[in-house]
């Protein structure tokens, strides 16, 4: 399944927080981070489990949003190879309704 993870850091040591989040995300599955503070992640976990794993790195005022995405996506200026990379990802099935 594919997820988008976006966050906004409002702490005192954002560089360290950024490094810790990046390191954690890179261990969780296939990933792409072609935009600042926004990642795509292929994982068998749920959005809640991804959030719960990453929130240990967040400060009191930091924000994070995790959502599962479908194959229905569009991008602009995402770089060479991005459409092919996305085409190789597993999005899973979404129930009707």
Contact map, one row per residue, 1 for C-alpha under 8 A:
1110000000000000000000000000000000000000011110000000000000000000000110000000000000000000111100000
1111000000000000000000000000000000000001111000000000000000000000000111000000000000000000111100000
1111100000000000000000000000000000000001111000100000000000000000011110000000000000000000000000000
0111110000000000000000000000000000000111100000000000000000000000111110000000000000000000000000000
0011111000000000000000000000000000000111100000000000000000000001111000000000000000000000000000000
0001111100000000000000000000000000001110000000000000000000000001110000000000000000000000000000000
0000111110000000000000000000000000001100000000000000000000000111100000000000000000000000000000000
0000011111000000000000000000000000001000000000000000000000000111000000000000000000000000000000000
0000001111100100100000000000000000000000000000000000000001101110000000000000000000000000000000000
0000000111110100000000000000000000000000000000000000000000101100000000000000000000000000000000000
0000000011111100000000000000000000000000000000000000000000111100000000000000000000000000000000000
0000000001111100000000000000000000000000000000000000000000000000000000000000000000000000000000000
0000000000111111100000000000000000000000000000000000000000000000000000000000000000000000000000000
0000000011111111110000000000000000000000000000000000000000000000000000000000000000000000000000000
0000000000001111111000000000000000000000000000000000000000000000000000000000000000000000000000000
0000000000001111111100000000000000000000000000000000000000000000000000000000000000000000000000000
0000000010001111111110000000000000000000000000000000000011000000000000000000000000000000000000000
0000000000000111111111000000000000000000000000000000000000000000000000000000000000000000000000000
0000000000000011111111100000000000000000000000000000000000000000000000000000000000000000000000000
0000000000000001111111110000000000000000000000000000000010000000000000000000000000000000000000000
0000000000000000111111111000000000000000000000000000010010000000000000000000000000000000000000000
0000000000000000011111111100000000000000000000000000000000000000000000000000000000000000000000000
0000000000000000001111111110000000000000000000000000000000000000000000000000000000000000000000000
0000000000000000000111111111000000000000000000000000010000000000000000000000000000000000000000000
0000000000000000000011111111101000000000100000000000010000000000000000000000000000000000000000000
0000000000000000000001111111111000000000000000000000000000000000000000000000000000000000000000000
0000000000000000000000111111100000000000000000000000000000000000000000000000000000000000000000000
0000000000000000000000011111110000000000101000000000000000000000000000000000000000000000000000000
0000000000000000000000001111111000000000111000000000000000000000000000000000000000000000000000000
0000000000000000000000000101111100000000111000000000000000000000000000000000000000000000000000000
0000000000000000000000001100111110000011110000000000000000000000000000000000000000000000000000000
0000000000000000000000000000011111000011100000000000000000000000000000000000000000000000000000000
0000000000000000000000000000001111111111000000000000000000000000000000000000000000000000000000000
0000000000000000000000000000000111110110000000000000000000000000000000000000011000000000000000000
0000000000000000000000000000000011111110000000000000000000000000000000000000000000000000000000000
0000000000000000000000000000000011111100000000000000000000000000000000000000000000000000000000000
0000011100000000000000000000000010111110000000000000000000000000000000000000000000000000000000000
0001111000000000000000000000000011111111000000000000000000000000000000000000000000000000000000000
0001110000000000000000000000001111101111100000000000000000000000000000000000000000000000000000000
0111100000000000000000000000001110000111110000000000000000000000000000000000000000000000000000000
0111100000000000000000001001111100000011111000000000000000000000000000000000000000000000000000000
1110000000000000000000000000111000000001111100000000000000000000000000000000000000000000111000000
1110000000000000000000000001110000000000111111000000000000000000000000000000000000000000000000000
1000000000000000000000000000000000000000011111000000000000000000000000000000000000000000000000000
1000000000000000000000000000000000000000001111101100000000000000000000000000000000000000000000000
0000000000000000000000000000000000000000001111111100000000000000000000000000000000000000000000000
0010000000000000000000000000000000000000000011111110000000000000011100000000000000000000000000000
0000000000000000000000000000000000000000000001111111000000000000010000000000000000000000000000000
0000000000000000000000000000000000000000000011111111100000000000000000000000000000000000000000000
0000000000000000000000000000000000000000000011111111110000000000010000000000000000000000000000000
0000000000000000000000000000000000000000000000111111111000000001110000000000000000000000000000000
0000000000000000000000000000000000000000000000011111111100000000000000000000000000000000000000000
0000000000000000000000000000000000000000000000001111111100000000000000000000000000000000000000000
0000000000000000000010011000000000000000000000000111111111000000000000000000000000000000000000000
0000000000000000000000000000000000000000000000000011111111000000000000000000000000000000000000000
0000000000000000000000000000000000000000000000000001111111000000000000000000000000000000000000000
0000000000000000100110000000000000000000000000000000011111100000000000000000000000000000000000000
0000000010000000100000000000000000000000000000000000011111111110000000000000000000000000000000000
0000000011100000000000000000000000000000000000000000000011111100000000000000000000000000000000000
0000000000100000000000000000000000000000000000000000000001111100000000000000000000000000000000000
0000000011100000000000000000000000000000000000000000000001111110000000000000000000000000000000000
0000001111100000000000000000000000000000000000000000000001111111000000000000000000000000000000000
0000001110000000000000000000000000000000000000000000000001001111100000000000000000000000000000000
0000111100000000000000000000000000000000000000000010000000000111110000000000000000000000000000000
0001111000000000000000000000000000000000000000000010000000000011111000000000000000000000000000000
0011110000000000000000000000000000000000000000110110000000000001111100000000000000000000000000000
0011100000000000000000000000000000000000000000100000000000000000111110000000000000000000000000000
1111000000000000000000000000000000000000000000100000000000000000011111000000000000000000000000000
1111000000000000000000000000000000000000000000000000000000000000001111110000000000000000001000000
0100000000000000000000000000000000000000000000000000000000000000000111111000000000000000001101000
0000000000000000000000000000000000000000000000000000000000000000000011111000000000000000001000000
0000000000000000000000000000000000000000000000000000000000000000000011111100000000000000000000000
0000000000000000000000000000000000000000000000000000000000000000000001111110000000000000000000000
0000000000000000000000000000000000000000000000000000000000000000000000011111000000000000000000000
0000000000000000000000000000000000000000000000000000000000000000000000001111110000000000000000000
0000000000000000000000000000000000000000000000000000000000000000000000000111110000000000000000000
0000000000000000000000000000000000000000000000000000000000000000000000000011111000000000000000000
0000000000000000000000000000000001000000000000000000000000000000000000000011111101000000000000000
0000000000000000000000000000000001000000000000000000000000000000000000000000111111000000000000000
0000000000000000000000000000000000000000000000000000000000000000000000000000011111100000000000000
0000000000000000000000000000000000000000000000000000000000000000000000000000001111111000000000000
0000000000000000000000000000000000000000000000000000000000000000000000000000011111111100000000000
0000000000000000000000000000000000000000000000000000000000000000000000000000000111111110000000000
0000000000000000000000000000000000000000000000000000000000000000000000000000000011111111000000000
0000000000000000000000000000000000000000000000000000000000000000000000000000000011111111100000000
0000000000000000000000000000000000000000000000000000000000000000000000000000000001111111100000000
0000000000000000000000000000000000000000000000000000000000000000000000000000000000111111100000000
0000000000000000000000000000000000000000000000000000000000000000000000000000000000011111110000000
1100000000000000000000000000000000000000010000000000000000000000000000000000000000001111111000000
1100000000000000000000000000000000000000010000000000000000000000000000000000000000000001111100000
1100000000000000000000000000000000000000010000000000000000000000000011100000000000000000111110000
1100000000000000000000000000000000000000000000000000000000000000000001000000000000000000011111000
0000000000000000000000000000000000000000000000000000000000000000000000000000000000000000001111100
0000000000000000000000000000000000000000000000000000000000000000000001000000000000000000000111110
0000000000000000000000000000000000000000000000000000000000000000000000000000000000000000000011111
0000000000000000000000000000000000000000000000000000000000000000000000000000000000000000000001111
0000000000000000000000000000000000000000000000000000000000000000000000000000000000000000000000111
